[in-house]
Amino acid sequence: MKTGAIIYVAGERDCVGIGEDKGMLLKKHGIQADRWEIITRSTGPADIHDAWWRLLTKGMHQVLCLLAEVDSNGEIRLTGRQMRLCG
């Protein structure tokens, strides 16, 4: 079963911690996912529903939605909260 992850970055700060390899954020926190989407305030009109749909259409059977925030250094930090997606 393939797993996807949505990282929803809340708050007003700009994040610089995404870098070129977004997968390192998940690996650093021990999250196993085949594909992922990161939503920030700079991603434009994209939201959780759009990211969820993109992951489902790419064959993900399970999708995790994790809440994150940007710390004072501009790095993304997971808050430990997970949102439940239904549908």
C-alpha positions as a Markdown table, in Angstrom:
| # | Residue | x | y | z |
|---|---|---|---|---|
| 1 | Met | 0.0 | 0.0 | 0.0 |
| 2 | Lys | 1.4 | 3.4 | -1.0 |
| 3 | Thr | 1.5 | 6.2 | 1.5 |
| 4 | Gly | 1.4 | 9.9 | 0.8 |
| 5 | Ala | 2.0 | 12.8 | 3.2 |
| 6 | Ile | 0.7 | 16.4 | 3.2 |
| 7 | Ile | 2.8 | 18.9 | 5.3 |
| 8 | Tyr | 0.6 | 21.9 | 6.0 |
| 9 | Val | 2.7 | 24.8 | 7.2 |
| 10 | Ala | 0.6 | 27.2 | 9.3 |
| 11 | Gly | 1.6 | 30.7 | 10.2 |
| 12 | Glu | 2.8 | 33.9 | 8.6 |
| 13 | Arg | 6.6 | 33.4 | 8.5 |
| 14 | Asp | 8.4 | 32.5 | 5.3 |
| 15 | Cys | 10.1 | 29.2 | 5.3 |
| 16 | Val | 13.6 | 28.7 | 3.9 |
| 17 | Gly | 14.0 | 25.1 | 5.2 |
| 18 | Ile | 12.4 | 23.2 | 2.3 |
| 19 | Gly | 15.5 | 23.2 | 0.2 |
| 20 | Glu | 15.8 | 21.1 | -3.0 |
| 21 | Asp | 15.1 | 17.8 | -1.3 |
| 22 | Lys | 11.7 | 18.0 | 0.4 |
| 23 | Gly | 12.0 | 14.4 | 1.3 |
| 24 | Met | 14.7 | 15.1 | 3.9 |
| 25 | Leu | 12.1 | 16.9 | 6.0 |
| 26 | Leu | 10.0 | 13.7 | 6.3 |
| 27 | Lys | 13.1 | 11.5 | 6.8 |
| 28 | Lys | 14.4 | 13.8 | 9.6 |
| 29 | His | 11.1 | 13.2 | 11.5 |
| 30 | Gly | 10.9 | 9.5 | 10.7 |
| 31 | Ile | 7.8 | 9.7 | 8.4 |
| 32 | Gln | 7.6 | 7.0 | 5.7 |
| 33 | Ala | 5.9 | 8.3 | 2.5 |
| 34 | Asp | 6.2 | 7.4 | -1.1 |
| 35 | Arg | 5.1 | 10.9 | -2.3 |
| 36 | Trp | 4.5 | 14.2 | -0.5 |
| 37 | Glu | 3.1 | 17.6 | -0.9 |
| 38 | Ile | 4.1 | 20.7 | 1.2 |
| 39 | Ile | 1.6 | 23.5 | 1.5 |
| 40 | Thr | 2.8 | 26.9 | 2.6 |
| 41 | Arg | 1.3 | 30.4 | 2.3 |
| 42 | Ser | 3.5 | 30.9 | -0.8 |
| 43 | Thr | 2.1 | 27.9 | -2.7 |
| 44 | Gly | -0.7 | 30.1 | -4.0 |
| 45 | Pro | -4.2 | 28.7 | -4.4 |
| 46 | Ala | -3.2 | 25.1 | -3.5 |
| 47 | Asp | -4.8 | 23.8 | -0.3 |
| 48 | Ile | -5.2 | 20.5 | 1.5 |
| 49 | His | -7.9 | 19.3 | -0.8 |
| 50 | Asp | -5.8 | 19.9 | -3.9 |
| 51 | Ala | -2.8 | 18.2 | -2.4 |
| 52 | Trp | -5.0 | 15.2 | -1.2 |
| 53 | Trp | -6.5 | 14.9 | -4.7 |
| 54 | Arg | -3.0 | 15.0 | -6.4 |
| 55 | Leu | -1.8 | 12.2 | -4.1 |
| 56 | Leu | -4.8 | 10.1 | -4.6 |
| 57 | Thr | -4.6 | 10.4 | -8.4 |
| 58 | Lys | -0.9 | 9.3 | -8.2 |
| 59 | Gly | -2.0 | 6.0 | -6.5 |
| 60 | Met | -1.6 | 6.7 | -2.8 |
| 61 | His | -3.9 | 4.5 | -0.7 |
| 62 | Gln | -3.2 | 6.2 | 2.6 |
| 63 | Val | -2.6 | 10.0 | 3.0 |
| 64 | Leu | -1.2 | 11.5 | 6.2 |
| 65 | Cys | -1.8 | 15.2 | 6.9 |
| 66 | Leu | 0.7 | 16.7 | 9.3 |
| 67 | Leu | 0.7 | 20.2 | 10.8 |
| 68 | Ala | 3.9 | 22.2 | 10.8 |
| 69 | Glu | 5.1 | 25.7 | 11.6 |
| 70 | Val | 8.1 | 27.8 | 10.7 |
| 71 | Asp | 10.6 | 28.5 | 13.5 |
| 72 | Ser | 12.6 | 31.7 | 14.1 |
| 73 | Asn | 15.4 | 30.4 | 11.7 |
| 74 | Gly | 12.9 | 29.8 | 8.9 |
| 75 | Glu | 13.1 | 26.0 | 9.2 |
| 76 | Ile | 9.9 | 23.9 | 9.0 |
| 77 | Arg | 9.2 | 22.1 | 12.3 |
| 78 | Leu | 6.4 | 19.5 | 12.7 |
| 79 | Thr | 4.1 | 20.3 | 15.6 |
| 80 | Gly | 3.2 | 16.6 | 16.3 |
| 81 | Arg | -0.4 | 17.2 | 15.3 |
| 82 | Gln | -1.9 | 15.0 | 12.6 |
| 83 | Met | -5.2 | 15.9 | 10.8 |
| 84 | Arg | -7.6 | 13.2 | 9.8 |
| 85 | Leu | -8.7 | 13.3 | 6.2 |
| 86 | Cys | -12.1 | 11.7 | 5.3 |
| 87 | Gly | -13.7 | 11.0 | 2.1 |
